[in-house]
Amino acid sequence: MQNAVGRSTKPAAYPIDSVDNALRLLTLLRNRTDVPAVIAGDGASAPGFELGPGLGVVEVARQLGIAPSTAHRLLAMLVHHGFAVQDLKRKYHLGPAFSVTPASARSGRDLRAVMRPSLVSLSRQLEETVHLMALQGSAVRFVDGIEADHADRVGTREGMVLPAHNTAGGRALLAQFTKAELESLYSHGLPVVYGPAVSELPELVTKLNAVRRRGYAINDEESERNIVSVAAVLKDADGVVRGALAVAVRPSRCPNSLIPKIGKALMAEAARMAPDLCDIA
């Protein structure tokens, strides 16, 4: 017999409080934050999740009956091992370790490992922070990031998840969808976000058409104030979408003339890496 958070009412023979709390926390995240995605850019089933409301530290502490400091440490450890991710509102969601693709079915190399040298190279070339991103349903996950080394840099968002329609990397990925696929993905409308983000599907479609024409996506302080982002999609040599590369810049360092330069650099690197992406996991 189980209680509301999936915990057996029968005491464990050898209880270990930290393990018990971690497992109960994973159950809370599973039940409260995300639902499986149903469509990918090629029309196939997507191994990801739609971003839900998430869980905060205080709520986790209350649900588990532990101190907020203990809840914070548990969540930090789950993030470290890929079992949870944090969004910009400091809410936690299921992480990439919960892919619906079983480990036994995976083969080849890891996207993060393959693309890490590209992130380092682009960050040095452009002198800005660079991210690797992947789509999870209607959300986008920051898989990896390399920070620039100057004082006015944008910090890495590695491990965070955001609504895809409100980020440059997400739009670069969504631009690979057909109109029918977008309508299916957003059958209940676009997720509500704060700020100057698009709020209706027709407006998003217009923006995605512009992404296709340019070859790269732009986010001008729509997901975060004081951050401009430019992103390009990553495809392998067979045309299969693998992720997106994105550069994050402070507006004070980003005149309009710089955006095409960043976009072209990202597109060039994506094209250069395409043959190496065919056998990634």
VEXTIRO-638841 format. One record per residue (C-alpha): x, z, y. Coordinates in pm, whole numbers. Example, Ala and Ser with C-alpha at 12.3 -4.5 7.8 and 13.67 -1.06 7.14 Angstrom:
% VEXTIRO-638841
<pt px="1230" pz="780" py="-450"/>
<pt px="1367" pz="714" py="-106"/>
END
This chain:
% VEXTIRO-638841
<pt px="0" pz="0" py="0"/>
<pt px="127" pz="-87" py="350"/>
<pt px="57" pz="31" py="703"/>
<pt px="9" pz="-177" py="1020"/>
<pt px="374" pz="-273" py="1058"/>
<pt px="415" pz="-371" py="693"/>
<pt px="583" pz="-48" py="582"/>
<pt px="498" pz="92" py="241"/>
<pt px="316" pz="425" py="259"/>
<pt px="512" pz="540" py="-48"/>
<pt px="841" pz="708" py="56"/>
<pt px="1157" pz="518" py="-37"/>
<pt px="1369" pz="677" py="-307"/>
<pt px="1684" pz="661" py="-93"/>
<pt px="1581" pz="633" py="273"/>
<pt px="1837" pz="508" py="527"/>
<pt px="1683" pz="545" py="871"/>
<pt px="1883" pz="271" py="1047"/>
<pt px="1805" pz="14" py="777"/>
<pt px="1443" pz="124" py="765"/>
<pt px="1406" pz="84" py="1141"/>
<pt px="1578" pz="-255" py="1143"/>
<pt px="1347" pz="-389" py="871"/>
<pt px="1037" pz="-251" py="1043"/>
<pt px="1158" pz="-410" py="1367"/>
<pt px="1191" pz="-750" py="1197"/>
<pt px="834" pz="-713" py="1073"/>
<pt px="717" pz="-638" py="1428"/>
<pt px="894" pz="-948" py="1558"/>
<pt px="748" pz="-1162" py="1282"/>
<pt px="393" pz="-1039" py="1339"/>
<pt px="393" pz="-1039" py="1716"/>
<pt px="613" pz="-1303" py="1870"/>
<pt px="622" pz="-1648" py="1714"/>
<pt px="430" pz="-1896" py="1500"/>
<pt px="569" pz="-2188" py="1298"/>
<pt px="604" pz="-2518" py="1478"/>
<pt px="422" pz="-2820" py="1338"/>
<pt px="586" pz="-3128" py="1481"/>
<pt px="929" pz="-3264" py="1566"/>
<pt px="1045" pz="-3559" py="1773"/>
<pt px="1039" pz="-3792" py="1472"/>
<pt px="691" pz="-3684" py="1367"/>
<pt px="822" pz="-3470" py="1082"/>
<pt px="773" pz="-3099" py="1029"/>
<pt px="997" pz="-2902" py="1264"/>
<pt px="1207" pz="-2609" py="1139"/>
<pt px="1132" pz="-2387" py="1435"/>
<pt px="887" pz="-2164" py="1618"/>
<pt px="659" pz="-2174" py="1917"/>
<pt px="759" pz="-1915" py="2174"/>
<pt px="518" pz="-1623" py="2188"/>
<pt px="492" pz="-1325" py="2427"/>
<pt px="782" pz="-1135" py="2273"/>
<pt px="855" pz="-764" py="2243"/>
<pt px="1026" pz="-537" py="2495"/>
<pt px="1255" pz="-242" py="2429"/>
<pt px="997" pz="18" py="2538"/>
<pt px="727" pz="-124" py="2313"/>
<pt px="965" pz="-143" py="2017"/>
<pt px="1064" pz="220" py="2073"/>
<pt px="699" pz="326" py="2084"/>
<pt px="598" pz="126" py="1775"/>
<pt px="889" pz="257" py="1568"/>
<pt px="886" pz="611" py="1706"/>
<pt px="1250" pz="598" py="1818"/>
<pt px="1434" pz="643" py="2147"/>
<pt px="1457" pz="337" py="2379"/>
<pt px="1837" pz="353" py="2356"/>
<pt px="1813" pz="328" py="1977"/>
<pt px="1566" pz="39" py="2004"/>
<pt px="1803" pz="-140" py="2240"/>
<pt px="2095" pz="-102" py="1997"/>
<pt px="1886" pz="-229" py="1706"/>
<pt px="1772" pz="-533" py="1904"/>
<pt px="2126" pz="-605" py="2022"/>
<pt px="2249" pz="-604" py="1662"/>
<pt px="1969" pz="-839" py="1552"/>
<pt px="2061" pz="-1076" py="1835"/>
<pt px="2428" pz="-1059" py="1735"/>
<pt px="2345" pz="-1169" py="1380"/>
<pt px="2092" pz="-1437" py="1480"/>
<pt px="1780" pz="-1251" py="1367"/>
<pt px="1646" pz="-1219" py="1722"/>
<pt px="1682" pz="-1392" py="2058"/>
<pt px="1606" pz="-1269" py="2410"/>
<pt px="1430" pz="-1461" py="2688"/>
<pt px="1481" pz="-1429" py="3064"/>
<pt px="1206" pz="-1167" py="3088"/>
<pt px="1409" pz="-947" py="2850"/>
<pt px="1156" pz="-998" py="2572"/>
<pt px="1274" pz="-1045" py="2215"/>
<pt px="1167" pz="-1309" py="1962"/>
<pt px="1255" pz="-1416" py="1609"/>
<pt px="1598" pz="-1578" py="1598"/>
<pt px="1749" pz="-1887" py="1436"/>
<pt px="1827" pz="-1697" py="1114"/>
<pt px="1455" pz="-1741" py="1034"/>
<pt px="1472" pz="-2119" py="995"/>
<pt px="1204" pz="-2252" py="761"/>
<pt px="1470" pz="-2464" py="591"/>
<pt px="1610" pz="-2261" py="300"/>
<pt px="1984" pz="-2211" py="292"/>
<pt px="2006" pz="-2377" py="-49"/>
<pt px="1867" pz="-2698" py="102"/>
<pt px="2121" pz="-2714" py="383"/>
<pt px="2436" pz="-2919" py="362"/>
<pt px="2710" pz="-3042" py="588"/>
<pt px="2859" pz="-2878" py="894"/>
<pt px="2707" pz="-2654" py="1156"/>
<pt px="2602" pz="-2808" py="1490"/>
<pt px="2754" pz="-2524" py="1689"/>
<pt px="3092" pz="-2557" py="1517"/>
<pt px="3098" pz="-2935" py="1558"/>
<pt px="3002" pz="-2927" py="1927"/>
<pt px="3212" pz="-2627" py="2041"/>
<pt px="3517" pz="-2844" py="2138"/>
<pt px="3285" pz="-3068" py="2343"/>
<pt px="3145" pz="-2768" py="2530"/>
<pt px="3495" pz="-2647" py="2612"/>
<pt px="3606" pz="-2995" py="2723"/>
<pt px="3300" pz="-3055" py="2942"/>
<pt px="3324" pz="-2713" py="3102"/>
<pt px="3686" pz="-2777" py="3197"/>
<pt px="3614" pz="-3131" py="3316"/>
<pt px="3312" pz="-3039" py="3530"/>
<pt px="3422" pz="-2683" py="3612"/>
<pt px="3075" pz="-2553" py="3532"/>
<pt px="2893" pz="-2368" py="3254"/>
<pt px="2785" pz="-2586" py="2960"/>
<pt px="2521" pz="-2509" py="2697"/>
<pt px="2426" pz="-2645" py="2356"/>
<pt px="2051" pz="-2632" py="2302"/>
<pt px="1806" pz="-2691" py="2015"/>
<pt px="1430" pz="-2735" py="2006"/>
<pt px="1212" pz="-2477" py="1830"/>
<pt px="855" pz="-2599" py="1845"/>
<pt px="760" pz="-2595" py="2214"/>
<pt px="1053" pz="-2366" py="2297"/>
<pt px="1422" pz="-2436" py="2336"/>
<pt px="1703" pz="-2212" py="2213"/>
<pt px="2045" pz="-2179" py="2375"/>
<pt px="2264" pz="-2215" py="2067"/>
<pt px="2604" pz="-2184" py="2234"/>
<pt px="2760" pz="-2176" py="2579"/>
<pt px="3093" pz="-2194" py="2759"/>
<pt px="3113" pz="-2032" py="3102"/>
<pt px="3310" pz="-2179" py="3391"/>
<pt px="3592" pz="-1957" py="3516"/>
<pt px="3516" pz="-1951" py="3890"/>
<pt px="3338" pz="-1666" py="4069"/>
<pt px="3020" pz="-1861" py="4148"/>
<pt px="2958" pz="-1968" py="3789"/>
<pt px="2629" pz="-1952" py="3603"/>
<pt px="2646" pz="-1703" py="3315"/>
<pt px="2591" pz="-1828" py="2963"/>
<pt px="2236" pz="-1806" py="2830"/>
<pt px="2348" pz="-1814" py="2467"/>
<pt px="2088" pz="-1659" py="2236"/>
<pt px="1799" pz="-1695" py="2481"/>
<pt px="1481" pz="-1895" py="2430"/>
<pt px="1269" pz="-2057" py="2701"/>
<pt px="967" pz="-2290" py="2713"/>
<pt px="1110" pz="-2638" py="2655"/>
<pt px="908" pz="-2810" py="2928"/>
<pt px="1066" pz="-2586" py="3191"/>
<pt px="1434" pz="-2656" py="3115"/>
<pt px="1659" pz="-2959" py="3148"/>
<pt px="1772" pz="-2937" py="2786"/>
<pt px="1414" pz="-2899" py="2667"/>
<pt px="1301" pz="-3203" py="2865"/>
<pt px="1590" pz="-3411" py="2731"/>
<pt px="1461" pz="-3326" py="2383"/>
<pt px="1091" pz="-3365" py="2462"/>
<pt px="1164" pz="-3710" py="2609"/>
<pt px="1227" pz="-3825" py="2252"/>
<pt px="864" pz="-3755" py="2159"/>
<pt px="587" pz="-4012" py="2167"/>
<pt px="281" pz="-3941" py="2379"/>
<pt px="81" pz="-3864" py="2064"/>
<pt px="346" pz="-3616" py="1947"/>
<pt px="345" pz="-3444" py="2286"/>
<pt px="-34" pz="-3417" py="2279"/>
<pt px="-12" pz="-3261" py="1935"/>
<pt px="262" pz="-3018" py="2034"/>
<pt px="73" pz="-2912" py="2347"/>
<pt px="-278" pz="-2935" py="2206"/>
<pt px="-362" pz="-2603" py="2377"/>
<pt px="-191" pz="-2693" py="2704"/>
<pt px="153" pz="-2612" py="2842"/>
<pt px="276" pz="-2252" py="2817"/>
<pt px="216" pz="-2064" py="3142"/>
<pt px="538" pz="-1980" py="3324"/>
<pt px="620" pz="-1845" py="3667"/>
<pt px="771" pz="-2047" py="3950"/>
<pt px="747" pz="-2417" py="4039"/>
<pt px="724" pz="-2543" py="3680"/>
<pt px="497" pz="-2825" py="3568"/>
<pt px="164" pz="-2691" py="3448"/>
<pt px="-22" pz="-2995" py="3316"/>
<pt px="71" pz="-3240" py="3040"/>
<pt px="29" pz="-3558" py="3254"/>
<pt px="281" pz="-3419" py="3504"/>
<pt px="522" pz="-3341" py="3220"/>
<pt px="480" pz="-3692" py="3080"/>
<pt px="574" pz="-3834" py="3422"/>
<pt px="889" pz="-3623" py="3429"/>
<pt px="979" pz="-3725" py="3075"/>
<pt px="938" pz="-4093" py="3165"/>
<pt px="1194" pz="-4036" py="3442"/>
<pt px="1427" pz="-3874" py="3187"/>
<pt px="1405" pz="-4182" py="2967"/>
<pt px="1481" pz="-4413" py="3259"/>
<pt px="1783" pz="-4213" py="3376"/>
<pt px="1909" pz="-4109" py="3035"/>
<pt px="1936" pz="-3743" py="3138"/>
<pt px="1706" pz="-3462" py="3253"/>
<pt px="1718" pz="-3253" py="3570"/>
<pt px="1587" pz="-2901" py="3635"/>
<pt px="1607" pz="-2805" py="4003"/>
<pt px="1558" pz="-2425" py="4010"/>
<pt px="1241" pz="-2448" py="3800"/>
<pt px="1329" pz="-2203" py="3523"/>
<pt px="1560" pz="-1982" py="3730"/>
<pt px="1625" pz="-1953" py="4101"/>
<pt px="1969" pz="-2057" py="4220"/>
<pt px="2037" pz="-2272" py="3911"/>
<pt px="2032" pz="-2651" py="3885"/>
<pt px="2067" pz="-2796" py="3535"/>
<pt px="2136" pz="-3143" py="3401"/>
<pt px="2100" pz="-3228" py="3031"/>
<pt px="2134" pz="-3515" py="2784"/>
<pt px="2007" pz="-3546" py="2429"/>
<pt px="2240" pz="-3540" py="2128"/>
<pt px="2168" pz="-3798" py="1857"/>
<pt px="2367" pz="-3886" py="1551"/>
<pt px="2477" pz="-4241" py="1468"/>
<pt px="2144" pz="-4301" py="1291"/>
<pt px="1946" pz="-4204" py="1600"/>
<pt px="1831" pz="-3867" py="1466"/>
<pt px="1795" pz="-3604" py="1739"/>
<pt px="2027" pz="-3308" py="1683"/>
<pt px="2012" pz="-3110" py="2008"/>
<pt px="2098" pz="-3133" py="2375"/>
<pt px="2394" pz="-3071" py="2606"/>
<pt px="2322" pz="-2907" py="2942"/>
<pt px="2530" pz="-2816" py="3246"/>
<pt px="2418" pz="-2530" py="3474"/>
<pt px="2533" pz="-2531" py="3839"/>
<pt px="2466" pz="-2325" py="4150"/>
<pt px="2284" pz="-2534" py="4416"/>
<pt px="2561" pz="-2456" py="4665"/>
<pt px="2804" pz="-2638" py="4432"/>
<pt px="2570" pz="-2922" py="4344"/>
<pt px="2519" pz="-3194" py="4609"/>
<pt px="2284" pz="-3472" py="4503"/>
<pt px="2580" pz="-3702" py="4443"/>
<pt px="2711" pz="-3471" py="4171"/>
<pt px="2401" pz="-3490" py="3949"/>
<pt px="2458" pz="-3852" py="3830"/>
<pt px="2823" pz="-3771" py="3763"/>
<pt px="2722" pz="-3478" py="3540"/>
<pt px="2452" pz="-3685" py="3369"/>
<pt px="2695" pz="-3967" py="3289"/>
<pt px="2957" pz="-3722" py="3159"/>
<pt px="2700" pz="-3564" py="2925"/>
<pt px="2574" pz="-3901" py="2802"/>
<pt px="2929" pz="-4021" py="2739"/>
<pt px="3016" pz="-3711" py="2538"/>
<pt px="2691" pz="-3737" py="2341"/>
<pt px="2769" pz="-4100" py="2254"/>
<pt px="3127" pz="-4010" py="2158"/>
<pt px="3008" pz="-3734" py="1924"/>
<pt px="2726" pz="-3931" py="1759"/>
<pt px="2928" pz="-4036" py="1448"/>
<pt px="3027" pz="-3671" py="1388"/>
<pt px="2667" pz="-3545" py="1391"/>
<pt px="2539" pz="-3730" py="1084"/>
<pt px="2625" pz="-3459" py="833"/>
<pt px="2549" pz="-3142" py="1028"/>
<pt px="2326" pz="-2876" py="877"/>
END
